[in-house]
């Protein structure tokens, strides 16, 4: 390297390099760069020359570093070329310059020269040819799709006739003859017509479904599976592969249909068949989870059908109408039921006494076992069995209640259950607030015993009006107003408030009755509960 630096500092050597490199080499590179810029519409020649000169310079510098001083001139040539072509690439960095070169972008005469030489026209012609080719391909695809749609429509119209064709030629004519023979009870001819249709190997679904139902009637489920698989051996189209899923045993079939639905969300028939897998007519008894799934599959069928995911797979319009009507009727029945029960089939209510709370669990379907826990973690505890038989299921009936201590802190209570399919549902969470639940429980008792709120009694020549029933459950009360011989209760009955959980105690400080005039013929009362709600006005007549 020191020798290279010494050569460059030598005046004679430097003068020689300046003469050859800067004057001759520089001019040649400048001319080459300008030509490359003019030819930019064809290809980025300036870029190619820059990368070539850069690599060459790197190699020559390496040789000079190894002591090969004879390559000094060549290295200088490569360095100048690299600088010139790099500068041209920099000028071409603009949007327009990148397409036609920086000279043509700045000098209209050069742009005209390019057009006269056909450089731009050649490039535009190639682009035009590619665009035309793409457009022609798209037109062919669109025409092909339209032809397929027209073909299905034509087949559907041809199939709709109910006349037997003596010399069937098209696939739908064989299919139509098969259906006519089948409905007429001519099963041998129906089988032959079905087999003739399958020679076409069309990827339409309903002929396969009809043929499969035909085989089940003739040969039973196992025989139908064996015959269909034997006849369709070696065939690999969408309809045949899908029907093979329907021939699987129930647990495997459901899983494979779910996988197929995930992979083909626009294929409407799979959602119809999934809805059948969890329907009452297939299962005999439907759990809440089954009903939720059925509703989901029916709704997804309708979405896929509206998007065209049914008709393009079917010829027989009557089967399409049957499915659509069935889906509509089943959805209407499911929606007519309590929709909230499908999403939240469990409810919990709390009763209270002085020893604690009793939680009553109501479930919208029969359960094999019920579990509960306080908090959202930890093991679930079974409520146990009543020792009796559930008349709906014939199985031991689980207890539908559990107890909590009177000092139970505010918490969350989780409840789950095992349905008749042995699937655990839940947990469902319910907030528990002791004082609120106690007040609510007392309020429910008062609302269900409204005829016992007041009572008259004669004692020692006095007429007494008793409030003892209200005092027992006063934990839910904010105010009591009563009236004598008046339909409007305006008088306030004063009593000590009870703010703890459980039933309020009755002691010597609790006012149980008041003395009323002997002319009192009836009393009215209205309660205001702690939640701010008011009861209806109740009337109590004095009876001798």
RODO-977889 format. One record per atom (N, C-alpha, C): x, y negated, z negated; residue in three letters. Coordinates in steps of 0.2 Angstrom, whole numbers, plus 5000, padded with zeros to 4 digits. Example, Ala and Ser with C-alpha at 12.3 -4.5 7.8 and 13.67 -1.06 7.14 Angstrom:
BEGIN
506650284961ALA/506250224961ALA/506650164961ALA/506450114965SER/506850054964SER/506450004961SER/
! end
This chain:
BEGIN
500450065000UNK/500050005000UNK/500449945000UNK/501049944996UNK/501449884996UNK/501749875003UNK/501849925007UNK/502149925014UNK/501649885018UNK/500949905017UNK/500449875021UNK/500449795020UNK/500449785013UNK/500449715012UNK/501049675014UNK/501649705014UNK/502249675017UNK/502149665024UNK/501849715028UNK/501749705035UNK/501349645037UNK/500749635033UNK/500349585034UNK/500649515033UNK/501049515028UNK/501449455026UNK/501949435031UNK/502149485035UNK/502649475040UNK/502349425046UNK/502649375047UNK/502349325052UNK/502349355059UNK/502749385061UNK/502749415068UNK/502149465068UNK/502049505063UNK/501549555063UNK/500849525063UNK/500849475058UNK/500149435058UNK/499949405064UNK/500549375067UNK/500349335074UNK/500149385079UNK/500449445079UNK/500249495084UNK/499449515083UNK/499349525076UNK/498649545075UNK/498149495076UNK/498349435075UNK/497849375077UNK/497749375084UNK/498249385088UNK/498149375095UNK/497749435098UNK/497849495096UNK/497549555099UNK/496849565095UNK/496749555089UNK/496149575085UNK/495649515086UNK/495849455084UNK/495449395084UNK/495249375091UNK/495649375095UNK/495449345102UNK/495149405106UNK/495449455106UNK/495249515111UNK/494649555108UNK/494849585102UNK/494449625099UNK/493749595096UNK/493849535093UNK/493349495091UNK/492849475097UNK/493149455102UNK/492649435108UNK/492349505110UNK/492649555111UNK/492349615113UNK/491749635108UNK/491849635102UNK/491349655097UNK/490749605097UNK/490949535098UNK/490349495099UNK/489949505105UNK/490249515110UNK/489849535116UNK/489449595115UNK/489749645112UNK/489449705111UNK/488849695107UNK/488949655101UNK/488449645097UNK/487849605100UNK/487949555104UNK/487449525108UNK/487049565112UNK/487449615116UNK/487049665120UNK/486649705116UNK/486849735110UNK/486449775106UNK/485849735103UNK/485949675102UNK/485349635100UNK/484849625105UNK/485049615111UNK/484549615117UNK/484149685118UNK/484549735117UNK/484249805118UNK/483849825111UNK/483749785106UNK/483449805100UNK/482749835101UNK/482349815106UNK/481749845107UNK/481749915108UNK/482249935111UNK/482350015113UNK/482550055107UNK/483050025103UNK/483350065097UNK/483750015094UNK/483850025087UNK/484349975083UNK/485049995084UNK/485349975090UNK/486049985092UNK/486449955087UNK/486349895085UNK/486749855081UNK/486849895074UNK/486349925072UNK/486449965065UNK/486850025067UNK/486750055072UNK/487150115074UNK/487950095074UNK/488050035078UNK/488750015078UNK/489049995072UNK/488649965067UNK/488849945061UNK/489050005057UNK/488650055056UNK/488850115052UNK/489450155055UNK/489450155062UNK/490050185065UNK/490650155063UNK/490750085064UNK/491350045063UNK/491450055055UNK/490950055051UNK/491150055044UNK/491450125042UNK/491150175044UNK/491450245043UNK/492250245046UNK/492250215052UNK/492950215055UNK/493450175051UNK/493250115048UNK/493650075044UNK/493850115038UNK/493350155035UNK/493550185029UNK/494050235030UNK/493950275035UNK/494450325037UNK/495150295038UNK/495250245042UNK/495850215044UNK/496150185037UNK/495750155033UNK/496050125027UNK/496350185023UNK/496050245023UNK/496350295019UNK/496950315022UNK/497050325029UNK/497650335032UNK/498250285031UNK/498050225031UNK/498550175029UNK/498750185022UNK/498350195018UNK/498550205011UNK/499050265010UNK/498950315014UNK/499450375014UNK/500050355018UNK/500150295020UNK/500750275023UNK/500850275031UNK/500250285034UNK/500250285041UNK/500150215044UNK/500650175044UNK/500650105046UNK/500450095054UNK/500550145058UNK/500350145065UNK/499650125066UNK/499250135061UNK/498450125062UNK/498250055059UNK/498750015058UNK/498549945056UNK/498149915061UNK/498349915067UNK/497949875072UNK/497249905073UNK/497149975073UNK/496550005073UNK/496049985067UNK/496349985061UNK/496049965055UNK/495749895056UNK/496149845059UNK/495949775060UNK/495349775065UNK/495449815070UNK/494849815075UNK/494249835072UNK/494249895068UNK/493649915064UNK/493349865060UNK/493849835056UNK/493549785051UNK/493249725054UNK/493449705060UNK/493149645064UNK/492449675066UNK/492449735069UNK/491849765072UNK/491349765066UNK/491549795061UNK/491049805055UNK/490749735053UNK/491249685053UNK/490949615051UNK/490449585056UNK/490649595062UNK/490249565067UNK/489549605067UNK/489549665068UNK/488849705068UNK/488449695062UNK/488849695056UNK/488449685050UNK/488149615050UNK/488449565052UNK/488149495053UNK/487549495057UNK/487549535063UNK/487049535067UNK/486449575064UNK/486549625060UNK/486049665056UNK/485749615051UNK/486049575048UNK/485849525044UNK/485349475047UNK/485549455053UNK/485149405057UNK/484449445059UNK/484449505060UNK/483949545062UNK/483449565057UNK/483549545051UNK/483149565045UNK/482449535045UNK/482249485049UNK/481649455049UNK/481149505052UNK/480449495051UNK/479949545054UNK/479949545062UNK/479949485065UNK/479949475072UNK/480649495075UNK/481249475072UNK/481849495074UNK/482049565074UNK/481749605069UNK/481849675068UNK/481549715074UNK/481049685078UNK/480749715083UNK/481049695090UNK/481249635091UNK/481549615097UNK/482249585097UNK/482549585091UNK/483149555090UNK/483149475089UNK/483649455085UNK/483649385083UNK/483749335088UNK/484049355094UNK/484149305099UNK/483449295103UNK/483149355105UNK/482449345108UNK/481949315104UNK/482049315097UNK/481549285093UNK/481649215093UNK/482249185094UNK/482449115094UNK/482449085101UNK/482649125106UNK/482649095113UNK/482149125117UNK/481649095119UNK/481149125124UNK/481449155130UNK/481949125133UNK/482249145139UNK/482449215138UNK/482749235133UNK/482949305132UNK/482349355131UNK/481849325128UNK/481249365127UNK/480949385134UNK/480949335138UNK/480749345145UNK/481149395149UNK/481849385148UNK/482349435151UNK/482149505149UNK/481949515142UNK/481849585140UNK/481149615143UNK/480649565144UNK/480049585147UNK/480249605155UNK/480649565158UNK/480749575165UNK/481149645166UNK/481549665161UNK/481949725161UNK/481449785159UNK/480849765156UNK/480449825155UNK/480549855148UNK/480949825144UNK/481149855137UNK/480549855132UNK/480249795132UNK/479649795127UNK/479049835130UNK/478949825137UNK/478449865140UNK/478449945139UNK/479149965139UNK/479250035138UNK/479050055131UNK/479250015126UNK/479050035119UNK/478350035118UNK/478049975121UNK/477249965120UNK/476950025124UNK/477150045129UNK/476850105133UNK/476850165129UNK/477450175125UNK/477550235121UNK/476950235116UNK/476950175112UNK/476450165107UNK/475750175110UNK/475650145115UNK/474950155118UNK/474750225120UNK/475250265122UNK/475150335124UNK/475050375118UNK/475450365112UNK/475350395106UNK/474650385103UNK/474450315103UNK/473750295101UNK/473250335105UNK/473250335111UNK/472750365116UNK/472750435114UNK/473350465113UNK/473350545111UNK/472950555105UNK/473150515100UNK/472750525093UNK/472050515094UNK/471850455098UNK/471150445099UNK/470750505103UNK/471150535107UNK/470850585111UNK/470750645107UNK/471250655102UNK/471250715098UNK/470650705093UNK/470550645090UNK/469950625086UNK/469350635089UNK/469250615096UNK/468650625099UNK/468550705100UNK/469050735102UNK/468950815103UNK/468650845096UNK/468950825090UNK/468750855084UNK/468050835083UNK/467850765084UNK/467150745083UNK/466750785087UNK/466850785093UNK/466450825098UNK/466350895096UNK/466950925093UNK/466850995091UNK/466451005085UNK/466450955080UNK/466050955074UNK/465350945076UNK/465250905081UNK/464550885083UNK/464250955087UNK/464650985091UNK/464451045094UNK/464251105089UNK/464651105083UNK/464551155078UNK/463851135075UNK/463751075073UNK/463151055070UNK/462551065075UNK/462651045081UNK/462051065086UNK/461951135087UNK/462451175086UNK/462351245087UNK/461951275081UNK/462151255075UNK/461751275069UNK/461051255070UNK/460951195072UNK/460251165072UNK/459851205078UNK/460151225083UNK/459851265088UNK/459651335086UNK/460151365082UNK/460051425079UNK/459451425074UNK/459451375070UNK/458951365065UNK/458251365069UNK/458151325074UNK/457551315078UNK/457351375081UNK/457851415084UNK/457651475087UNK/457451525082UNK/457751525076UNK/457651575071UNK/456951565068UNK/456651505069UNK/456051485065UNK/455451525069UNK/455551545075UNK/454951585078UNK/454851645074UNK/454151665074UNK/453951735071UNK/453851785076UNK/454051785082UNK/453951835087UNK/454551875088UNK/454451945088UNK/454951985089UNK/455251985096UNK/455851985097UNK/456151975104UNK/456352045106UNK/456152065112UNK/456252135115UNK/456952145116UNK/457352085119UNK/458052095121UNK/458452035118UNK/458552045112UNK/458951985109UNK/459651985111UNK/459851925112UNK/460551905115UNK/460951875110UNK/460651825107UNK/461051775102UNK/461051805095UNK/461551785091UNK/461551805084UNK/460951795080UNK/460651735081UNK/460051715077UNK/459451755079UNK/459451775086UNK/458851825088UNK/458951885085UNK/459551915084UNK/459651985080UNK/459351975073UNK/459651915070UNK/459451905063UNK/458651895062UNK/458351855067UNK/457651855066UNK/457251915067UNK/457451965072UNK/457252025072UNK/457252065066UNK/457852065063UNK/458052095057UNK/457552075051UNK/457352015051UNK/456851985046UNK/456152015047UNK/455952005054UNK/455352035056UNK/455252105054UNK/455752145056UNK/455652215055UNK/455652235047UNK/456052195044UNK/456152205036UNK/455452195033UNK/455152135035UNK/454452115032UNK/453952165034UNK/454052195040UNK/453552245042UNK/453652315040UNK/454152325036UNK/454252385033UNK/454652435038UNK/454852415044UNK/455252455048UNK/456052445046UNK/456252475041UNK/456852465038UNK/457452495043UNK/457352545046UNK/457852575051UNK/458052525056UNK/457452495059UNK/457552445065UNK/457952375062UNK/457652365055UNK/457952305052UNK/458752315051UNK/458952375049UNK/459652385048UNK/460052375054UNK/459752405060UNK/460152395066UNK/460152325068UNK/459652285067UNK/459652215069UNK/460152175065UNK/460152195059UNK/460652155054UNK/461452175057UNK/461552235058UNK/462152255060UNK/462352225067UNK/461852215071UNK/461952185078UNK/462152105077UNK/461852075072UNK/462052005070UNK/462752005068UNK/462952045063UNK/463652045060UNK/464152055066UNK/463952075072UNK/464552085077UNK/464752015079UNK/464351965077UNK/464551895079UNK/465151865074UNK/465051895068UNK/465551865063UNK/465551795061UNK/464951765062UNK/464851695060UNK/464851685053UNK/465151625051UNK/465251615044UNK/464651575041UNK/464051605042UNK/463451585039UNK/463251625033UNK/462951595028UNK/462851635022UNK/462151675021UNK/461651645023UNK/460951675022UNK/460851745025UNK/461151755031UNK/461051825034UNK/461451875029UNK/461951865026UNK/462351905021UNK/461851915015UNK/461651865013UNK/461251865006UNK/460551905008UNK/460251895013UNK/459651935015UNK/459852005016UNK/460352025019UNK/460552095020UNK/460752125014UNK/461052085009UNK/461252115003UNK/460652134999UNK/460152084999UNK/459452104996UNK/459152164999UNK/459152165005UNK/458852225009UNK/459252295007UNK/459852295006UNK/460252355004UNK/460052364997UNK/459952314992UNK/459852334985UNK/459152364985UNK/458652344989UNK/458052384989UNK/458052454991UNK/458452464996UNK/458552524999UNK/459052574996UNK/459552544993UNK/460052594990UNK/460252574983UNK/459952524980UNK/460052514973UNK/460752464973UNK/460852434967UNK/461352394966UNK/462052424968UNK/462252484965UNK/462852514966UNK/462952534974UNK/462352564976UNK/462452584983UNK/462452524988UNK/462152464986UNK/462252404991UNK/462952384991UNK/463252384985UNK/463952354984UNK/464352404988UNK/464352464988UNK/464752514992UNK/464652504999UNK/463952505001UNK/463852495009UNK/464052435012UNK/463952375008UNK/464152315011UNK/464952305011UNK/465252325006UNK/466052325006UNK/466252365012UNK/465952425013UNK/466152475019UNK/466052435025UNK/465452405026UNK/465352375033UNK/465752315034UNK/465852275029UNK/466252215030UNK/467052225029UNK/467252285029UNK/467952295028UNK/468352265033UNK/468852235031UNK/469352195036UNK/469052135038UNK/468452115037UNK/468252045039UNK/468451995034UNK/468651935036UNK/468951885032UNK/468651815034UNK/467951805033UNK/467751735034UNK/467451715027UNK/467251645027UNK/466951615021UNK/466351655018UNK/465851665022UNK/465251695020UNK/465451765017UNK/465751815020UNK/465951875018UNK/466351875011UNK/466851835011UNK/467251825005UNK/466851804999UNK/466351755000UNK/465951734995UNK/465451784992UNK/465151824997UNK/464651874995UNK/464951924991UNK/465651944992UNK/465951994988UNK/466051974981UNK/466051904980UNK/466051884973UNK/465351904969UNK/464851894973UNK/464151904970UNK/464051984969UNK/464552024972UNK/464452094970UNK/464852124964UNK/465252074961UNK/465652094955UNK/465152104949UNK/465452134944UNK/465052144938UNK/464952084934UNK/464452074930UNK/464252004927UNK/464851964924UNK/465151994919UNK/465651954916UNK/466251924921UNK/466451974925UNK/466951954930UNK/466651904935UNK/466051914937UNK/465751874943UNK/465651804940UNK/465451794934UNK/465351724932UNK/466051684932UNK/466551724930UNK/467151684930UNK/467451674937UNK/467351714941UNK/467551704948UNK/467151654952UNK/466551654950UNK/466051594953UNK/466251524950UNK/466451524944UNK/466651464941UNK/467351434944UNK/467751484946UNK/468351464949UNK/468251444956UNK/467851474960UNK/467651454966UNK/467251384966UNK/466851374962UNK/466551304961UNK/467051254960UNK/467551264956UNK/468051214955UNK/468451204961UNK/468551254965UNK/468951244971UNK/468551224977UNK/467851224977UNK/467451204982UNK/466851174979UNK/466951114977UNK/466351074973UNK/465851054978UNK/465951054985UNK/465451034989UNK/465051094992UNK/465151154990UNK/464751214992UNK/464151224988UNK/463551204990UNK/462951204986UNK/462751274983UNK/462851324988UNK/462551394985UNK/462951414979UNK/463551404978UNK/463851424972UNK/463551404965UNK/463251334966UNK/462951314960UNK/462251344959UNK/461951364964UNK/461351394963UNK/461451464960UNK/461951494962UNK/462051564960UNK/462351564952UNK/462651504951UNK/462951494944UNK/462351484939UNK/461851444942UNK/461251424938UNK/460851494936UNK/460851534941UNK/460451604940UNK/460851644935UNK/461551644935UNK/461851684930UNK/461651664923UNK/461451604921UNK/461351584914UNK/460551564914UNK/460151594918UNK/459451574918UNK/459051624914UNK/458451604912UNK/458051654907UNK/457851714911UNK/457751704917UNK/457551764921UNK/458051814922UNK/458751794922UNK/459251844922UNK/459451864915UNK/459451824910UNK/459651844904UNK/459151874899UNK/458451854901UNK/457951874896UNK/457851824891UNK/458351814887UNK/458351754882UNK/458951714883UNK/458751644883UNK/459251594884UNK/459451554878UNK/460051554877UNK/460351514871UNK/460251434874UNK/460351394869UNK/460451324870UNK/461051304875UNK/461551344874UNK/462151334878UNK/462051354885UNK/461651404886UNK/461451434892UNK/460951384896UNK/460551344892UNK/460051294895UNK/460451234897UNK/460951214893UNK/461451164895UNK/461751174902UNK/462051234902UNK/462451254908UNK/461951264914UNK/461351284913UNK/460851294919UNK/460751224922UNK/460551174917UNK/460451114919UNK/460951074923UNK/461651084921UNK/462151064924UNK/462251084931UNK/462151154932UNK/462251184938UNK/461751164943UNK/461151154941UNK/460551134945UNK/460651064947UNK/460951024943UNK/461050954945UNK/461650954950UNK/462150994949UNK/462650994954UNK/462451024961UNK/462051064960UNK/461751094967UNK/461451034971UNK/460950994967UNK/460650944971UNK/461150894974UNK/461650874970UNK/462150834972UNK/462450854979UNK/462750924978UNK/463050954984UNK/462550954990UNK/461950974989UNK/461450984994UNK/461350914998UNK/461250864994UNK/461150794997UNK/461750775001UNK/462350804999UNK/462950785003UNK/463050835009UNK/462550875010UNK/462550915016UNK/462950985015UNK/462951005009UNK/463351065007UNK/462951125007UNK/462351125009UNK/461851185009UNK/461651205016UNK/461351155020UNK/461151165027UNK/461651195032UNK/462251165031UNK/462751195036UNK/462951265035UNK/462751295029UNK/462951365028UNK/462351415029UNK/461751385032UNK/461151425032UNK/460751415039UNK/460451465041UNK/460051465047UNK/459251465045UNK/459151505040UNK/458451515038UNK/458151455034UNK/457751415037UNK/457551355033UNK/457051375027UNK/456751435028UNK/456251455023UNK/456651465016UNK/457251495017UNK/457651515011UNK/457951445008UNK/458151395012UNK/458351335010UNK/457751305006UNK/457151305008UNK/456551275005UNK/456451304998UNK/456451374998UNK/456351414992UNK/456851394987UNK/457551384989UNK/458051364984UNK/457851294981UNK/457751254986UNK/457651184983UNK/456951174979UNK/456451214980UNK/455851214976UNK/456051244969UNK/456351294969UNK/456551334963UNK/456951284959UNK/457451254962UNK/457951204958UNK/457451154955UNK/457051124959UNK/456651064956UNK/456151084951UNK/455851144951UNK/455451174946UNK/455851184939UNK/456351214940UNK/456751234934UNK/457051174931UNK/457251124935UNK/457551064932UNK/456951024928UNK/456351024931UNK/455750994928UNK/455651024921UNK/455651094921UNK/455451124915UNK/456051114909UNK/456651114912UNK/457151094907UNK/457151024904UNK/456950974908UNK/456950904906UNK/456350894902UNK/455750934903UNK/455150924899UNK/455250944892UNK/455750994891UNK/455951014884UNK/456350954881UNK/456450954874UNK/456750904870UNK/457450904873UNK/457650844876UNK/458350844879UNK/458850834873UNK/458650804868UNK/459050794862UNK/459250864859UNK/458850914859UNK/458950974857UNK/459451014861UNK/459551004867UNK/460051034871UNK/460751004869UNK/460750944868UNK/461450914866UNK/461550924859UNK/461050914854UNK/461150924847UNK/460650964844UNK/460751034845UNK/460251084843UNK/460151094835UNK/460651054831UNK/460651064824UNK/460451004820UNK/460051004815UNK/459850954811UNK/459950974804UNK/460150924799UNK/460150944792UNK/459850894788UNK/459450914783UNK/459050874779UNK/459250894772UNK/459150844767UNK/459450854760UNK/458850844755UNK/458750894751UNK/458250884745UNK/458650874739UNK/458350854734UNK/458750834728UNK/458350854722UNK/458750874717UNK/458450884710UNK/459050864705UNK/458850874699UNK/459350854694UNK/459950894693UNK/459950954697UNK/460550994697UNK/460950984703UNK/460750954708UNK/461150944714UNK/460650934720UNK/461050944726UNK/460650944733UNK/460651004736UNK/460051014740UNK/459951074744UNK/459951044751UNK/460451074755UNK/460451054762UNK/460051104766UNK/459551084770UNK/459151134774UNK/459351124781UNK/459551174785UNK/459851174791UNK/459251204796UNK/459151164801UNK/458651184806UNK/459051184813UNK/458951244816UNK/459251254823UNK/458751264828UNK/458851244834UNK/458351244839UNK/458251314843UNK/458651364840UNK/458651424843UNK/458851474838UNK/458651544839UNK/458851594834UNK/459651594833UNK/459851604827UNK/460551604825UNK/460651674822UNK/461251704823UNK/461451764820UNK/461751754813UNK/462151694813UNK/462451674806UNK/462551604807UNK/462551564801UNK/462651494800UNK/463251484795UNK/463651434797UNK/464251414793UNK/464251344791UNK/464551324786UNK/464651254784UNK/465251244780UNK/465451174779UNK/465951154775UNK/465851084774UNK/466151064768UNK/466250984767UNK/466950964770UNK/466850904773UNK/467450884776UNK/467550914783UNK/468050884787UNK/468150904794UNK/468750954795UNK/468950984789UNK/469551034790UNK/469351084784UNK/469751144785UNK/469651194780UNK/469251244783UNK/469151304779UNK/468751364782UNK/468051344781UNK/467651374786UNK/466951374786UNK/466651424781UNK/466151414778UNK/465851464773UNK/465151484776UNK/464951544776UNK/464351574778UNK/463851554773UNK/463251544776UNK/462651534771UNK/462351604768UNK/462551654772UNK/462351724769UNK/461751744773UNK/461451794771UNK/460851824774UNK/460251824769UNK/459651814772UNK/459051814768UNK/458851884766UNK/459151934769UNK/458952004768UNK/458352024771UNK/458051974775UNK/457451994779UNK/457651994787UNK/457152014791UNK/457352024798UNK/456951964802UNK/457351934807UNK/457151884811UNK/456651924816UNK/456051904816UNK/455551934820UNK/455651924828UNK/455951864829UNK/456151854836UNK/456751894839UNK/457151904835UNK/457751944837UNK/457852014835UNK/457452034829UNK/457552094826UNK/458252104822UNK/458552054821UNK/459152054818UNK/459152024811UNK/459552034806UNK/459552004799UNK/459551924800UNK/459051894796UNK/458951824797UNK/459451784792UNK/459851734794UNK/460351704790UNK/459951654785UNK/460251634780UNK/459951584776UNK/460051514779UNK/459551474779UNK/459551414782UNK/459651354777UNK/459951364772UNK/460151314767UNK/460751334763UNK/461051274760UNK/461651284755UNK/461551224750UNK/461951234745UNK/461851184739UNK/462451144738UNK/462351084736UNK/462951044734UNK/462851014727UNK/463351004723UNK/463350984716UNK/463050914716UNK/462750894710UNK/462450824710UNK/462950774710UNK/463650794708UNK/464150744709UNK/464550744715UNK/464250774720UNK/464650774727UNK/464750704729UNK/465450694731UNK/465650634734UNK/465350624741UNK/465350564743UNK/465250544750UNK/465750584755UNK/465450614760UNK/465950654764UNK/465550674771UNK/465850714775UNK/465550734781UNK/465450814780UNK/464850834783UNK/464750904782UNK/464750934789UNK/465050984790UNK/465151014797UNK/464651084797UNK/464251094802UNK/463851154802UNK/463951184809UNK/464051244809UNK/464051284816UNK/463651344815UNK/463551384821UNK/463151444820UNK/463351484826UNK/463251554826UNK/463351604831UNK/462651614834UNK/462651604841UNK/462051614845UNK/461951684846UNK/461451704850UNK/461251774851UNK/461751804857UNK/462151764860UNK/462651784864UNK/463351794861UNK/463351794854UNK/463951794850UNK/464451744851UNK/464151684853UNK/464651624855UNK/464451574849UNK/465051554846UNK/464951504840UNK/464851434843UNK/464351404841UNK/464151334843UNK/464351284838UNK/464651234840UNK/464851184835UNK/465551174834UNK/465851144828UNK/465351124823UNK/465051054825UNK/464451044821UNK/464050984822UNK/464150944815UNK/464350884816UNK/464550844810UNK/463950804807UNK/463850794801UNK/463350754798UNK/463650714792UNK/463550644792UNK/463750614786UNK/463350624780UNK/463650624774UNK/463350634768UNK/463450584763UNK/462950544761UNK/463050494756UNK/462550504750UNK/462750524744UNK/462350554739UNK/461750504737UNK/461950444736UNK/461350404734UNK/460850394739UNK/461050384745UNK/460650374751UNK/460250434752UNK/460550494752UNK/460150554753UNK/459650564747UNK/459850554741UNK/459350554735UNK/458750514736UNK/458850444738UNK/458350404740UNK/457950424745UNK/458250454751UNK/457850474756UNK/457450534754UNK/457750584750UNK/457350644748UNK/456750624744UNK/456850574739UNK/456250554735UNK/455750524739UNK/455950484745UNK/455450444749UNK/455050504753UNK/455450554755UNK/455050604759UNK/454550634754UNK/454750654748UNK/454250684743UNK/453650634742UNK/453750574741UNK/453250524740UNK/452750524746UNK/453050514752UNK/452650514758UNK/452250574759UNK/452450634757UNK/452050694758UNK/451550704752UNK/451650664747UNK/451150674741UNK/450750614740UNK/450650574745UNK/450350504744UNK/449650514740UNK/449250564740UNK/448650574736UNK/448750574729UNK/449350584727UNK/449550594720UNK/449850534717UNK/449950474720UNK/450250414718UNK/449950384711UNK/449350384711UNK/448950354705UNK/448450404703UNK/448250394697UNK/447650434694UNK/447350394688UNK/446650404688UNK/446250374682UNK/446150424677UNK/446150404670UNK/446050444665UNK/445650404659UNK/445150434656UNK/444850404650UNK/445150434644UNK/445350384639UNK/445650414633UNK/445450364628UNK/445150384622UNK/444950344616UNK/444550284618UNK/444050294623UNK/443650244625UNK/444050194630UNK/444550204632UNK/444950164637UNK/445050194644UNK/445050154649UNK/445150174655UNK/445850164657UNK/446250214659UNK/446950204660UNK/447150224667UNK/447550194670UNK/447850204677UNK/448550224677UNK/448650284679UNK/449350314678UNK/449750314684UNK/450450294683UNK/450950284689UNK/451450344688UNK/451350394684UNK/451850434682UNK/452150474688UNK/451750484693UNK/452050524699UNK/452550474702UNK/452450414703UNK/452850364706UNK/453450354702UNK/453450354695UNK/454050344691UNK/454550404692UNK/454250464693UNK/454750524694UNK/455150514700UNK/454950484705UNK/455250474711UNK/455450404713UNK/455550364707UNK/455650294708UNK/456350274711UNK/456750324711UNK/457450314714UNK/457450294721UNK/456850304725UNK/456850274732UNK/456450214732UNK/456150184726UNK/455750124727UNK/456050064725UNK/455850014728UNK/456149944727UNK/455549904723UNK/454949914725UNK/454349874722UNK/453749914723UNK/453349914718UNK/452649934718UNK/452149884717UNK/451649874721UNK/451149824721UNK/450449864721UNK/449949844716UNK/449349874716UNK/448749824715UNK/448149844716UNK/447549804716UNK/447049834713UNK/446549804709UNK/445949834706UNK/445349804709UNK/444949844711UNK/444349834715UNK/444449784721UNK/445049794724UNK/445249744729UNK/445649794734UNK/445549774741UNK/445849814746UNK/446549784747UNK/446749734744UNK/447449704745UNK/447849714738UNK/448349754738UNK/448749764732UNK/449149704731UNK/449049654726UNK/449449594725UNK/449749594718UNK/449649634714UNK/449949634707UNK/450549684707UNK/451049654704UNK/451749694704UNK/451749734698UNK/451949804699UNK/452049844693UNK/452749854692UNK/452949834686UNK/453649824684UNK/453849894681UNK/454449914683UNK/454749974681UNK/455549974681UNK/455850014677UNK/456650014677UNK/456850044683UNK/457350014686UNK/457650044692UNK/458050104691UNK/458050154696UNK/458550214695UNK/458950214701UNK/459650204700UNK/460150194705UNK/460550254706UNK/460450304702UNK/460850364702UNK/460550414707UNK/460950474708UNK/460650524712UNK/460150564708UNK/459750604712UNK/459350644708UNK/458650614706UNK/458250654702UNK/457550634700UNK/457650584694UNK/457250534694UNK/457350484688UNK/457050514682UNK/457350504676UNK/457150534670UNK/456550494667UNK/456050534664UNK/455550504661UNK/455650504653UNK/455650444650UNK/455850434643UNK/455350384640UNK/455450364634UNK/454950314631UNK/455050244634UNK/455550234637UNK/455550164640UNK/455250164647UNK/455050214650UNK/454750224656UNK/453950204656UNK/453750154659UNK/453050144659UNK/452650184664UNK/452250234660UNK/451850284664UNK/451150264666UNK/450850214663UNK/450150194664UNK/450050124662UNK/449450094664UNK/449250034661UNK/448450044660UNK/448249994655UNK/447449994654UNK/447149954658UNK/446549974661UNK/446249934666UNK/445549924664UNK/445149864666UNK/444449854664UNK/444049914665UNK/443549924661UNK/443049984662UNK/442649974668UNK/442649914671UNK/442249894677UNK/442649914683UNK/443249944682UNK/443649954688UNK/443350014692UNK/443250014698UNK/442950064702UNK/443450104706UNK/443950064708UNK/444450094712UNK/445150044712UNK/445650084714UNK/446350044714UNK/446650054720UNK/447050004722UNK/447450014729UNK/448150004727UNK/448650034731UNK/449350034729UNK/449750034736UNK/450249994736UNK/450749994742UNK/451449994739UNK/451850044742UNK/452550054740UNK/453050014745UNK/453549984742UNK/454149954746UNK/454750004744UNK/455050034749UNK/455550074748UNK/456250044748UNK/456750074746UNK/457450034746UNK/457750024753UNK/457450054758UNK/457750044765UNK/457349984768UNK/456849954764UNK/456449894766UNK/455849914770UNK/455649974771UNK/455049994774UNK/454549994769UNK/453849994771UNK/453349984767UNK/452850044769UNK/452550074764UNK/452050124765UNK/451350094767UNK/450850134769UNK/450250114770UNK/449850104763UNK/449350064763UNK/448950044757UNK/448550114756UNK/448650134750UNK/448250194748UNK/447650174743UNK/447050204743UNK/446550194739UNK/446350254734UNK/446250234728UNK/446150284723UNK/445450264719UNK/444950304720UNK/444250294717UNK/444250324710UNK/443950284706UNK/443750314699UNK/443150364700UNK/443250424697UNK/442750474697UNK/442650494690UNK/441950494688UNK/441750504682UNK/441750584681UNK/
! end
